[in-house]
Amino acid sequence: MIAPIFQSIWISFHEWDGIGTKTWIGLGNYVELFDDDVFYTAIGNNFLWLALYFLALPAGLFLALFLNQTILGIRLYKSFFFFPFVISQVVVGLMFSWFYAPDFGLLYRLILTVTGAEVAILADERYVTYGIIAAGLWPQIAYCMILYLAALNNVSKEQIEAGRLDGARGWRMLWHIVLPQLGPATFIAVVVTIIGALRSFDLVSIMTKGGPYGASTVLSYFMYEQALSEYGFRMGYGAAIAVILFLIMMAFISGFVWRMMRDGKAGG
């Protein structure tokens, strides 16, 4: 993994079509990138993805707590909630595209019935990114739920019983006894959620291809357009976008790891 990272950084300093000879241009690709309006649209959408994707953590935890109960039919409920995790992002994108589709889409018909307004979510610059993020949250919540559900099986029953003897119930039990033991699962969930939000390519490609008018593009799709699509073959420029995306991802993940280590030392 390390060698391709440095290779991408090296390519980002060149003008290259992927076939011919590389031409050294130094920071030229980065200068052009920071003067490109599409770049700022893409990075803004990525940060919106990141902010809303974190909703998957509390939602996944809530579902895991619900499914961790011993009640009639719980295995059937689990299978329903596992379903989004086992299907591919392409299928998710197609399903939500039909869900939002004008004329026959369920959400479109519902909005029309309730408000009388015709709202084509994937064709409206105001709503398109939120619509795609909603599609991405569906399997992401399922993934976080699975992580927390597995972690809940390892929660110390002795600590639970001790908490009950001390009068801990409900929210106090969750906050002071259960959540601290879910730290490893939370760490994985946060890292995977950050990566998923920042590399959000599949759904954008399937649902809108960055449209309308580039309103829903993100850095990963912008990179693909510039480097690999029929309109691109600018490998150096695409590599520069990839490097920026990598640095943003590492900044968030490193910040979270540092905070966990700091809190761990403080707690110790």
Secondary structure, DSSP 8 states (H G I E B T S, - for coil): -HHHHHHHHHHTTEE--SSS--EE-TTHHHHHHTT-HHHHHHHHHHHHHHHHHTTHHHHHHHHHHHHTS--TTHHHHHHHHHHHHHS-HHHHHHHHHHHH-TTT-HHHHHHHHHH-----GGG-TTTHHHHHHHHHHHHHHHHHHHHHHHHHTTS-HHHHHHHHHTT--HHHHIIIIIHHHTHHHHHHHHHHHHHHHHT--HHHHHHTTT-STTTT--HHHHHHHHHTSTT---HHHHHHHHHHHHHHHHHHHHHHHHHHHHHHHHH-
